[in-house]
């Protein structure tokens, strides 16, 4: 039923949904750590270093907050926009990182990747996006299928559309190894997320 729904929405073939053999960014993160994302963005800027503004979606969650911590120490990054859904998570991020050097660069925005205007507003004047926002816990995805679809797929489409519309220079997307041979809602939605960015 989920596959039929996804076929309808995204016009992908049954063969595309049934088979996948990709190297995922999620596997790279598992191998090299969160700091490698920071290094890749730094290297991607090339020899002409310039002051950057980075949007981190899901920046109040576990992976996103670690990315924010890494970016805070980069002198070439002048502003870090953190997009997260709840006040409580934003407060936890402030408690976790508020006293650290570089936190003055952080701008916290309550918003949702599932809402195009939220993403557009947060990404305004950013030249890079690190997309970590996701529903990633398998049981919750299985029990809340539509929420997983909206967050992992519609959210990804919104990120892609904003990147194109605003001519964002760099985009890093965090995925998961569960998308390779997906057997459930979480893996299927993350696999489709990857297709949106390819």
C-alpha positions as CSV (number, residue, x, y, z in Angstrom):
1,X,0.0,0.0,0.0
2,X,2.8,2.4,0.9
3,X,4.6,1.5,-2.3
4,X,1.5,2.2,-4.4
5,X,1.1,5.5,-2.7
6,X,4.7,6.5,-3.3
7,X,4.4,5.4,-7.0
8,X,1.4,7.7,-7.3
9,X,3.0,10.7,-5.7
10,X,6.5,10.5,-7.2
11,X,6.0,8.6,-10.4
12,X,8.8,6.2,-9.8
13,X,8.8,2.7,-11.3
14,X,8.1,-0.5,-9.3
15,X,11.6,-1.6,-10.3
16,X,13.1,1.6,-8.7
17,X,11.3,0.9,-5.4
18,X,12.1,-2.8,-5.4
19,X,15.9,-2.5,-6.1
20,X,18.5,-0.2,-4.7
21,X,22.3,-0.4,-4.6
22,X,23.6,3.0,-3.5
23,X,26.5,4.2,-1.4
24,X,24.9,6.4,1.2
25,X,26.1,9.5,2.9
26,X,24.8,7.9,6.0
27,X,27.4,5.2,5.7
28,X,30.1,7.8,5.2
29,X,29.0,9.5,8.4
30,X,29.1,6.2,10.3
31,X,32.6,5.6,9.0
32,X,34.1,9.1,9.3
33,X,32.0,11.0,11.9
34,X,30.1,14.2,11.9
35,X,33.3,16.3,11.7
36,X,33.8,15.0,8.1
37,X,30.6,16.9,7.1
38,X,32.1,20.1,8.3
39,X,35.4,19.3,6.5
40,X,33.6,18.5,3.2
41,X,31.8,21.9,3.3
42,X,35.0,23.7,4.1
43,X,36.8,21.9,1.2
44,X,33.8,22.4,-1.2
45,X,34.3,26.2,-0.8
46,X,37.6,25.8,-2.6
47,X,40.6,28.1,-2.6
48,X,38.5,31.2,-2.6
49,X,37.5,31.1,1.1
50,X,34.5,33.3,1.9
51,X,32.3,33.9,4.9
52,X,29.5,31.5,4.9
53,X,26.0,31.3,6.3
54,X,24.8,27.7,6.8
55,X,21.2,26.4,7.4
56,X,21.1,23.2,9.5
57,X,17.7,21.5,9.2
58,X,16.9,19.3,12.2
59,X,19.6,21.2,14.0
60,X,18.1,20.6,17.4
61,X,18.2,16.8,17.1
62,X,21.0,14.4,17.8
63,X,22.9,14.5,14.5
64,X,22.0,18.1,13.7
65,X,23.2,19.5,17.1
66,X,26.5,17.8,16.6
67,X,26.8,19.4,13.1
68,X,26.0,22.8,14.7
69,X,28.7,22.2,17.3
70,X,31.3,21.5,14.6
71,X,30.2,24.6,12.6
72,X,30.5,26.9,15.6
73,X,34.2,26.4,15.6
74,X,34.7,27.4,12.0
75,X,35.9,31.0,11.6
76,X,34.8,31.1,8.0
77,X,31.1,30.5,9.0
78,X,29.6,33.7,10.2
79,X,26.0,32.5,10.8
80,X,24.4,29.2,11.5
81,X,20.6,29.0,11.1
82,X,19.1,26.2,13.0
83,X,15.7,25.1,11.8
84,X,13.8,22.9,14.3
85,X,10.1,22.1,15.1
86,X,9.7,22.7,18.8
87,X,10.5,25.3,21.4
88,X,11.6,22.6,23.8
89,X,14.3,21.3,21.5
90,X,15.5,24.8,20.8
91,X,15.8,25.3,24.5
92,X,17.7,22.1,24.9
93,X,20.1,23.1,22.2
94,X,20.7,26.4,24.0
95,X,21.4,24.5,27.2
96,X,23.8,22.2,25.4
97,X,25.7,24.7,23.4
98,X,24.8,28.2,24.8
99,X,28.0,28.7,26.8
100,X,30.4,27.6,24.1
101,X,32.5,29.8,21.8
102,X,30.7,30.4,18.5
103,X,27.2,30.1,19.8
104,X,26.7,33.8,19.1
105,X,26.7,32.9,15.4
106,X,23.6,30.6,15.9
107,X,20.1,31.9,14.9
108,X,17.4,29.6,16.1
109,X,14.2,29.4,14.0
110,X,11.1,27.4,14.8
111,X,9.9,25.8,11.6
112,X,9.3,22.6,9.8
113,X,10.9,21.1,6.6
114,X,7.4,19.8,5.7
115,X,6.4,23.5,5.1
116,X,7.9,25.0,2.0
117,X,7.6,28.6,3.3
118,X,9.3,27.6,6.5
119,X,12.3,26.3,4.6
120,X,12.3,29.2,2.2
121,X,12.3,31.8,5.0
122,X,15.0,30.0,7.0
123,X,17.3,29.5,3.9
124,X,17.1,33.1,2.8
125,X,20.6,34.5,2.6
126,X,22.2,31.1,3.3
127,X,24.8,29.7,0.9
128,X,24.9,26.2,2.3
129,X,22.3,23.7,3.7
130,X,23.0,20.7,5.8
131,X,19.8,18.6,5.8
132,X,19.6,16.4,8.9
133,X,15.9,16.7,9.7
134,X,14.2,13.3,9.5
135,X,12.0,10.8,11.2
136,X,14.5,8.1,11.9
137,X,13.2,5.8,14.6
138,X,11.8,2.7,12.8
139,X,8.9,1.9,15.2
140,X,7.6,5.5,15.1
141,X,7.8,5.5,11.3
142,X,5.8,2.2,11.0
143,X,3.1,3.6,13.4
144,X,3.0,7.1,11.8
145,X,3.4,6.4,8.1
146,X,2.0,9.8,6.9
147,X,4.3,11.7,9.3
148,X,7.3,9.8,7.9
149,X,6.3,10.5,4.3
150,X,5.8,14.2,5.0
151,X,9.0,14.6,6.9
152,X,11.4,12.4,5.0
153,X,10.0,12.8,1.5
154,X,8.0,16.0,1.3
155,X,10.6,17.7,3.5
156,X,13.3,16.6,1.1
157,X,11.4,17.9,-1.9
158,X,11.0,21.3,-0.1
159,X,14.7,21.4,0.6
160,X,15.6,20.6,-3.0
161,X,13.1,23.2,-4.4
162,X,14.4,25.9,-2.1
163,X,18.0,25.1,-3.1
164,X,17.1,25.5,-6.8
165,X,14.9,28.6,-6.2
166,X,17.5,30.4,-4.1
167,X,20.6,29.1,-6.0
168,X,22.0,27.6,-2.8
169,X,25.7,26.8,-3.5
170,X,26.2,23.7,-1.3
171,X,23.9,21.0,0.0
172,X,24.8,18.1,2.3
173,X,22.0,15.5,2.9
174,X,22.2,12.9,5.7
175,X,20.7,9.5,5.0
176,X,20.8,6.0,6.5
177,X,22.1,2.5,5.7
178,X,18.5,1.3,6.1
179,X,17.7,2.8,2.7
180,X,19.9,0.3,0.9
181,X,17.7,-2.8,1.4
182,X,14.7,-1.1,2.8
183,X,12.1,-3.3,4.4
184,X,9.9,-0.8,6.2
185,X,8.5,2.7,6.1
186,X,11.7,4.5,7.4
187,X,14.0,2.8,4.8
188,X,11.6,3.4,2.0
189,X,11.1,7.0,2.7
190,X,14.8,7.7,3.1
191,X,15.5,5.8,-0.1
192,X,13.0,8.0,-1.9
193,X,14.6,11.0,-0.2
194,X,17.9,10.1,-1.9
195,X,16.2,9.8,-5.3
196,X,14.9,13.4,-4.9
197,X,18.4,14.7,-4.5
198,X,20.1,12.6,-7.2
